[in-house]
Amino acid sequence: MKEAFSDALDRIDLKILRALHADGRLTNAELAVRAGVSAATCHRRTQRLFEKGHITGVRADVAPTSVGLGALVMIGVILDRSSPDSRNNFEEAVLKVKEILDCILVAGEFDYFLKIRARDLADFNKLQSQTLIALPGVQNTRTFFVMREVRENARLTF
């Protein structure tokens, strides 16, 4: 019997997504038990969830300080023009800077927010003076040094 699968998520898909979201290291057998389906069905459904883009990746969450990246910095960016070309140029340049973890287009006072990890203040200062100020189209920035991370990378609730 061939199972139907569309872009709409059913209760089994949601069980699989919730389980993997909570623990991406589950084996297919463990995942099948949590979803209440056979291992073969679970494997097919999981593959389809990847193929349809519902699962975009699986990775380990690494403690930043354990790899020497203790400084977290948020930067509000204002572009000199807000046109599709200026945004595209800025975004293409941002994708080349490995220290930028997140780049988010926003509405309001800023055009973008950047989330950056650096070793320390001196490391960030070097990045700022050599790379960030050279990003295309940047008119102004406002830097926020994170004093404490109360909640980061929280799990989605669905």
Contact map, one row per residue, 1 for C-alpha under 8 A:
11100000000000000000000000000000000000000000000000000000000000000000000000000000000000000000000000000000000000000000000000000000000000000000000000000000000000
11110000000000000000000000000000000000000000000000000000000000000000000000000000000000000000000000000000000000000000000000000000000000000000000000000000000000
11111000000000000000000000000000000000000000000000000000000000000000000000000000000000000000000000000000000000000000000000000000000000000000000000000000000000
01111100000000000000000000000000000000000000000000000000000000000000000000000000000000000000000000000000000000000000000000000000000000000000000000000000000000
00111111000000000000000000000000000000000000000000000000000000000000000000000000000000000000000000000000000000000000000000000000000000000000000000000000000000
00011111100000000000000000000000000000000000000000000000000000000000000000000000000000000000000000000000000000000000000000000000000000000000000000000000000000
00001111100000000000000000000000000000000000000000010000000000000000000000000000000000000000000000000000000000000000000000000000000000000000000000000000000000
00001111110000000000000000000000000000000000000000000000000000000000000000000000000000000000000000000000000000000000000000000000000000000000000000000000000000
00000111111111000000000000000000000000000000000000000000000000000000000000000000000000000000000000000000000000000000000000000000000000000000000000000000000000
00000001111111000000000000000000000000000000000000000000000000000000000000000000000000000000000000000000000000000000000000000000000000000000000000000000000000
00000000111111100000000000000000000000000000000000000000000000000000000000000000000000000000000000000000000000000000000000000000000000000000000000000000000000
00000000111111110000000000000000001100000000000000000000000000000000000000000000000000000000000000000000000000000000000000000000000000000000000000000000000000
00000000111111111000000000000000000000000000110010000000000000000000000000000000000000000000000000000000000000000000000000000000000000000000000000000000000000
00000000111111111100000000000000000000000000000000000000000000000000000000000000000000000000000000000000000000000000000000000000000000000000000000000000000000
00000000001111111110000000000000011000000000000000000000000000000000000000000000000000000000000000000000000000000000000000000000000000000000000000000000000000
00000000000111111111000000000011011000000100010000000000000000000000000000000000000000000000000000000000000000000000000000000000000000000000000000000000000000
00000000000011111111100000000000000000000000000000000010000000000000000000000000000000000000000000000000000000000000000000000000000000000000000000000000000000
00000000000001111111110000000000000000000000000000000000000000000000000000000000000000000000000000000000000000000000000000000000000000000000000000000000000001
00000000000000111111111100000010010000000000000000000000000000000000000000000000000000000000000000000000000000000000000000000000000000000000000000000000000000
00000000000000011111111111000010000000000000000000000000000000000000000000000000000000000000000000000000000000000000000000000000000000000000000000000000000000
00000000000000001111111100000000000000000000000000000000000000000000000000000000000000000000000000000000000000000000000000000000000000000000000000000000001100
00000000000000000111111100000000000000000000000000000000000000000000000000000000000000000000000000000000000000000000000000000000000000000000000000000000001000
00000000000000000011111111000000000000000000000000000000000000000000000000000000000000000000000000000000000000000000000000000000000000000000000000000000000000
00000000000000000011111111000000000000000000000000000000011000000000000000000000000000000000000000000000000000000000000000000000000000000000000000000000000000
00000000000000000001001111100000000000000000000000000000000000000000000000000000000000000000000000000000000000000000000000000000000000000000000000000000000000
00000000000000000001001111111110000000000000000000000000000000000000000000000000000000000000000000000000000000000000000000000000000000000000000000000000000000
00000000000000000000000011111110000000000000000000000000000000000000000000000000000000000000000000000000000000000000000000000000000000000000000000000000000000
00000000000000000000000001111111000000100110000000000000000000000000000000000000000000000000000000000000000000000000000000000000000000000000000000000000000000
00000000000000000000000001111111100000100000000000000000000000000000000000000000000000000000000000000000000000000000000000000000000000000000000000000000000000
00000000000000000000000001111111110000000000000000000000000000000000000000000000000000000000000000000000000000000000000000000000000000000000000000000000000000
00000000000000010011000001111111111000100100000000000000000000000000000000000000000000000000000000000000000000000000000000000000000000000000000000000000000000
00000000000000010000000000011111111111101100000000000000000000000000000000000000000000000000000000000000000000000000000000000000000000000000000000000000000000
00000000000000000000000000001111111111100000000000000000000000000000000000000000000000000000000000000000000000000000000000000000000000000000000000000000000000
00000000000000110010000000000111111100000000000000000000000000000000000000000000000000000000000000000000000000000000000000000000000000000000000000000000000000
00000000000100110000000000000011111110000100000000000000000000000000000000000000000000000000000000000000000000000000000000000000000000000000000000000000000000
00000000000100000000000000000001111111000000000000000000000000000000000000000000000000000000000000000000000000000000000000000000000000000000000000000000000000
00000000000000000000000000000001101111101100000000000000000000000000000000000000000000000000000000000000000000000000000000000000000000000000000000000000000000
00000000000000000000000000000001100111111100000000000000000000000000000000000000000000000000000000000000000000000000000000000000000000000000000000000000000000
00000000000000000000000000011011100011111110000000000000000000000000000000000000000000000000000000000000000000000000000000000000000000000000000000000000000000
00000000000000000000000000000000000001111111000000000000000000000000000000000000000000000000000000000000000000000000000000000000000000000000000000000000000000
00000000000000000000000000000001000011111111100000000000000000000000000000000000000000000000000000000000000000000000000000000000000000000000000000000000000000
00000000000000010000000000010011001011111111110000000000000000000000000000000000000000000000000000000000000000000000000000000000000000000000000000000000000000
00000000000000000000000000010000000000111111111000000000000000000000000000000000000000000000000000000000000000000000000000000000000000000000000000000000000000
00000000000000000000000000000000000000011111111100000000000000000000000000000000000000000000000000000000000000000000000000000000000000000000000000000000000000
00000000000010000000000000000000000000001111111110000000000000000000000000000000000000000000000000000000000000000000000000000000000000000000000000000000000000
00000000000010010000000000000000000000000111111111000000000000000000000000000000000000000000000000000000000000000000000000000000000000000000000000000000000000
00000000000000000000000000000000000000000011111111100000000000000000000000000000000000000000000000000000000000000000000000000000000000000000000000000000000000
00000000000000000000000000000000000000000001111111110000000000000000000000000000000000000000000000000000000000000000000000000000000000000000000000000000000000
00000000000010000000000000000000000000000000111111111110000000000000000000000000000000000000000000000000000000000000000000000000000000000000000000000000000000
00000000000000000000000000000000000000000000011111111111100000000000000000000000000000000000000000000000000000000000000000000000000000000000000000000000000000
00000000000000000000000000000000000000000000001111111100000000000000000000000000000000000000000000000000000000000000000000000000000000000000000000000000000000
00000010000000000000000000000000000000000000000111111110000000000000000000000000000000000000000000000000000000000000000000000000000000000000000000000000000000
00000000000000000000000000000000000000000000000011111111000000000000000000000000000000000000000000000000000000000000000000000000000000000000000000000000000000
00000000000000000000000000000000000000000000000011111111000000000000000000000000000000000000000000000000000000000000000000000000000000000000000000000000000000
00000000000000001000000000000000000000000000000011011111110000000000000000000000000000000000000000000000000000000000000000000000000000000000000000000000000000
00000000000000000000000000000000000000000000000001001111110000000000000000000000000000000000000000000000000000000000000000000000000000000000000000000000000000
00000000000000000000000000000000000000000000000001000011111000000000000000000000000000000000000000000000000000000000000000000000000000000000000000000000000000
00000000000000000000000100000000000000000000000000000011111100000000000000000000000000000000000000000000000000000000000000000000000000000000000000000000000000
00000000000000000000000100000000000000000000000000000000111110000000000000000000000000000000000000000000000000000000000000000000000000000000000000000000000000
00000000000000000000000000000000000000000000000000000000011111000000000000000000000000000000000000000000000000000000000000000000000000000000000000000000000000
00000000000000000000000000000000000000000000000000000000001111100000000000000000000000000000000000000000000000000000000000000000000000000000000000000000000000
00000000000000000000000000000000000000000000000000000000000111110100000000000000000000000000000000000000000000000000000000000000000000000000000000000000000000
00000000000000000000000000000000000000000000000000000000000011111110000000000000000000000000000000000000000000000000000000000000000000000000000000000000000000
00000000000000000000000000000000000000000000000000000000000001111111110000000000000000000000000000000000000000000000000000000000000000000000000000000000000000
00000000000000000000000000000000000000000000000000000000000000111111110000000000000000000000000000000000000000000000000000000000000000000000000000000000000000
00000000000000000000000000000000000000000000000000000000000001111111100000000000000000000000000000000000000000000000000000000000000000000000000000000000000000
00000000000000000000000000000000000000000000000000000000000000111111100000000000000000000000000000000000000000000000000000000000000000000000000000000000000000
00000000000000000000000000000000000000000000000000000000000000011111110000000000000000000000000000000000000000000000001000000000000000000000000000000000000000
00000000000000000000000000000000000000000000000000000000000000011111111100000000000000000000000000000000000000000000111100000000000000000000000000000000000000
00000000000000000000000000000000000000000000000000000000000000011001111100000000000000000000000000000000000000000000111100000000000000000000000000000000000000
00000000000000000000000000000000000000000000000000000000000000000000111110000000000000000000000000000000000000000000111110010000000000000000000011000000000000
00000000000000000000000000000000000000000000000000000000000000000000111111000000000000000000000000000000000000000011110000000000000000000000000011000000000000
00000000000000000000000000000000000000000000000000000000000000000000001111100000000000000000000000000000000000000011110000000000000000000000001111000000000000
00000000000000000000000000000000000000000000000000000000000000000000000111110000000000000000000000000000000000001111000000000000000000000000001111000000000000
00000000000000000000000000000000000000000000000000000000000000000000000011111000000000000000000000000000000000001111000000000000000000000000111100000000000000
00000000000000000000000000000000000000000000000000000000000000000000000001111100000000000000000000000000000001111100000000000000000000000000111000000000000000
00000000000000000000000000000000000000000000000000000000000000000000000000111110000000000000000000000000000001111100000000000000000000000111110000000000000000
00000000000000000000000000000000000000000000000000000000000000000000000000011111000000000000000000000000000011110000000000000000000000000111100000000000000000
00000000000000000000000000000000000000000000000000000000000000000000000000001111110001100000000000000000000000100000000000000000000000001111000000000000000000
00000000000000000000000000000000000000000000000000000000000000000000000000000111110000000000000000000000000000000000000000000000000000001111000000000000000000
00000000000000000000000000000000000000000000000000000000000000000000000000000011111001000000000000000000000000000000000000000000000000001000000000000000000000
00000000000000000000000000000000000000000000000000000000000000000000000000000011111101100000000000000000000000100000000000000000000000000000000000000000000000
00000000000000000000000000000000000000000000000000000000000000000000000000000000111111100000000000000000000000000000000000000000000000000000000000000000000000
00000000000000000000000000000000000000000000000000000000000000000000000000000000011111110000000000000000000000000000000000000000000000000000000000000000000000
00000000000000000000000000000000000000000000000000000000000000000000000000000000001111111000000000000000000000000000000000000000000000000000000000000000000000
00000000000000000000000000000000000000000000000000000000000000000000000000000010111111111100000000000000000000000000000000000000000000011000000000000000000000
00000000000000000000000000000000000000000000000000000000000000000000000000000010011111111110000000000000000000000000000000000000000000000000000000000000000000
00000000000000000000000000000000000000000000000000000000000000000000000000000000000111111111000000000000000000000000000000000000000000000000000000000000000000
00000000000000000000000000000000000000000000000000000000000000000000000000000000000011111111100000000000000000000000000000000000000000011000000000000000000000
00000000000000000000000000000000000000000000000000000000000000000000000000000000000001111111110000000000000000000000000000000000000000111100000000000000000000
00000000000000000000000000000000000000000000000000000000000000000000000000000000000000111111111000000010000000000000000000000000000000000000000000000000000000
00000000000000000000000000000000000000000000000000000000000000000000000000000000000000011111111100000000000000000000000000000000000000000000000000000000000000
00000000000000000000000000000000000000000000000000000000000000000000000000000000000000001111111110000000000000000000000000000000000000110000000000000000000000
00000000000000000000000000000000000000000000000000000000000000000000000000000000000000000111111110010010000000000000000000000000000000100000000000000000000000
00000000000000000000000000000000000000000000000000000000000000000000000000000000000000000011111111010000000000000000000000000000000000000000000000000000000000
00000000000000000000000000000000000000000000000000000000000000000000000000000000000000000001111111000000000000000000000000000000000000000000000000000000000000
00000000000000000000000000000000000000000000000000000000000000000000000000000000000000000000111111110000000000000000000000000000000000000000000000000000000000
00000000000000000000000000000000000000000000000000000000000000000000000000000000000000000000001111111000000000000000000000000000000000000000000000000000000000
00000000000000000000000000000000000000000000000000000000000000000000000000000000000000000000000011111000000000000001110000000000000000000000000000000000000000
00000000000000000000000000000000000000000000000000000000000000000000000000000000000000000000011011111110000000000111100000000000000000000000000000000000000000
00000000000000000000000000000000000000000000000000000000000000000000000000000000000000000000000001111110000000000111100000000000000000000000000000000000000000
00000000000000000000000000000000000000000000000000000000000000000000000000000000000000000000000000011111000000001111000000000000000000000000000000000000000000
00000000000000000000000000000000000000000000000000000000000000000000000000000000000000000010010000011111100000011110000000000000000000000000000000000000000000
00000000000000000000000000000000000000000000000000000000000000000000000000000000000000000000000000000111110000011100000000000000000000000000000000000000000000
00000000000000000000000000000000000000000000000000000000000000000000000000000000000000000000000000000011111000111000000000000000000000000000000000000000000000
00000000000000000000000000000000000000000000000000000000000000000000000000000000000000000000000000000001111101111000000000000000000000000000000000000000000000
00000000000000000000000000000000000000000000000000000000000000000000000000000000000000000000000000000000111111100000000000000000000000000000000000000000000000
00000000000000000000000000000000000000000000000000000000000000000000000000000000000000000000000000000000011111100000000000000000000000000000000000000000000000
00000000000000000000000000000000000000000000000000000000000000000000000000000100000000000000000000000000001111100000000000000000000000000000000000000000000000
00000000000000000000000000000000000000000000000000000000000000000000000000011100000000000000000000000000011111111000000000000000000000000000000000000000000000
00000000000000000000000000000000000000000000000000000000000000000000000000011110010000000000000000000000111111111000000000000000000000000000000000000000000000
00000000000000000000000000000000000000000000000000000000000000000000000000011100000000000000000000000011110001111100000000000000000000000000000000000000000000
00000000000000000000000000000000000000000000000000000000000000000000000001111000000000000000000000000111110001111110000000000000000000000000000000000000000000
00000000000000000000000000000000000000000000000000000000000000000000000001111000000000000000000000011111000000011111000000000000000000000000000000000000000000
00000000000000000000000000000000000000000000000000000000000000000000000111100000000000000000000000011110000000001111100000000000000000000000000000000000000000
00000000000000000000000000000000000000000000000000000000000000000000000111100000000000000000000000111100000000000111110000000000000000000000000000000000000000
00000000000000000000000000000000000000000000000000000000000000000000111110000000000000000000000000111000000000000011111000000000000000000000000000000000000000
00000000000000000000000000000000000000000000000000000000000000000000111110000000000000000000000000100000000000000001111110110000000000000000000000000000000000
00000000000000000000000000000000000000000000000000000000000000000001111000000000000000000000000000000000000000000000111111110000000000000000000000000000000000
00000000000000000000000000000000000000000000000000000000000000000000111000000000000000000000000000000000000000000000011111110000000000000000000000000000000000
00000000000000000000000000000000000000000000000000000000000000000000001000000000000000000000000000000000000000000000011111111000000000000000000000000000000000
00000000000000000000000000000000000000000000000000000000000000000000000000000000000000000000000000000000000000000000001111111100000000000000000000000000000000
00000000000000000000000000000000000000000000000000000000000000000000000000000000000000000000000000000000000000000000011111111110000000000000000000000000000000
00000000000000000000000000000000000000000000000000000000000000000000001000000000000000000000000000000000000000000000011111111111000000000000000000000000000000
00000000000000000000000000000000000000000000000000000000000000000000000000000000000000000000000000000000000000000000000011111111100000000000000000000000000000
00000000000000000000000000000000000000000000000000000000000000000000000000000000000000000000000000000000000000000000000001111111111000000000000000000000000000
00000000000000000000000000000000000000000000000000000000000000000000000000000000000000000000000000000000000000000000000000111111111100000000000000000000000000
00000000000000000000000000000000000000000000000000000000000000000000000000000000000000000000000000000000000000000000000000011111111110000000000000000000000000
00000000000000000000000000000000000000000000000000000000000000000000000000000000000000000000000000000000000000000000000000001111111110000000000000000000000000
00000000000000000000000000000000000000000000000000000000000000000000000000000000000000000000000000000000000000000000000000000111111111000000000000000000000000
00000000000000000000000000000000000000000000000000000000000000000000000000000000000000000000000000000000000000000000000000000111111111100000000000000000000000
00000000000000000000000000000000000000000000000000000000000000000000000000000000000000000000000000000000000000000000000000000011111111100000000000000000000000
00000000000000000000000000000000000000000000000000000000000000000000000000000000000000000000000000000000000000000000000000000001111111100100000000000000000000
00000000000000000000000000000000000000000000000000000000000000000000000000000000000000000000000000000000000000000000000000000000011111110100000000000000000000
00000000000000000000000000000000000000000000000000000000000000000000000000000000000000000100110000000000000000000000000000000000001111111100000000000000000000
00000000000000000000000000000000000000000000000000000000000000000000000000000000000001001100100000000000000000000000000000000000000001111100000000000000000000
00000000000000000000000000000000000000000000000000000000000000000000000000000011100001001100000000000000000000000000000000000000000000111110000000000000000000
00000000000000000000000000000000000000000000000000000000000000000000000000001111000000000100000000000000000000000000000000000000000011111111100000000000000000
00000000000000000000000000000000000000000000000000000000000000000000000000001111000000000000000000000000000000000000000000000000000000001111100000000000000000
00000000000000000000000000000000000000000000000000000000000000000000000000001111000000000000000000000000000000000000000000000000000000000111110000000000000000
00000000000000000000000000000000000000000000000000000000000000000000000000111100000000000000000000000000000000000000000000000000000000000111111000000000000000
00000000000000000000000000000000000000000000000000000000000000000000000000111000000000000000000000000000000000000000000000000000000000000001111100000000000000
00000000000000000000000000000000000000000000000000000000000000000000000011110000000000000000000000000000000000000000000000000000000000000000111110000000000000
00000000000000000000000000000000000000000000000000000000000000000000000011100000000000000000000000000000000000000000000000000000000000000000011111000000000000
00000000000000000000000000000000000000000000000000000000000000000000001111000000000000000000000000000000000000000000000000000000000000000000001111100000000000
00000000000000000000000000000000000000000000000000000000000000000000001111000000000000000000000000000000000000000000000000000000000000000000000111111000000000
00000000000000000000000000000000000000000000000000000000000000000000000000000000000000000000000000000000000000000000000000000000000000000000000011111000000000
00000000000000000000000000000000000000000000000000000000000000000000000000000000000000000000000000000000000000000000000000000000000000000000000001111100000000
00000000000000000000000000000000000000000000000000000000000000000000000000000000000000000000000000000000000000000000000000000000000000000000000001111111000000
00000000000000000000000000000000000000000000000000000000000000000000000000000000000000000000000000000000000000000000000000000000000000000000000000011111000000
00000000000000000000000000000000000000000000000000000000000000000000000000000000000000000000000000000000000000000000000000000000000000000000000000001111110000
00000000000000000000000000000000000000000000000000000000000000000000000000000000000000000000000000000000000000000000000000000000000000000000000000001111110000
00000000000000000000000000000000000000000000000000000000000000000000000000000000000000000000000000000000000000000000000000000000000000000000000000000011111000
00000000000000000000000000000000000000000000000000000000000000000000000000000000000000000000000000000000000000000000000000000000000000000000000000000011111100
00000000000000000000110000000000000000000000000000000000000000000000000000000000000000000000000000000000000000000000000000000000000000000000000000000000111110
00000000000000000000100000000000000000000000000000000000000000000000000000000000000000000000000000000000000000000000000000000000000000000000000000000000011111
00000000000000000000000000000000000000000000000000000000000000000000000000000000000000000000000000000000000000000000000000000000000000000000000000000000001111
00000000000000000100000000000000000000000000000000000000000000000000000000000000000000000000000000000000000000000000000000000000000000000000000000000000000111
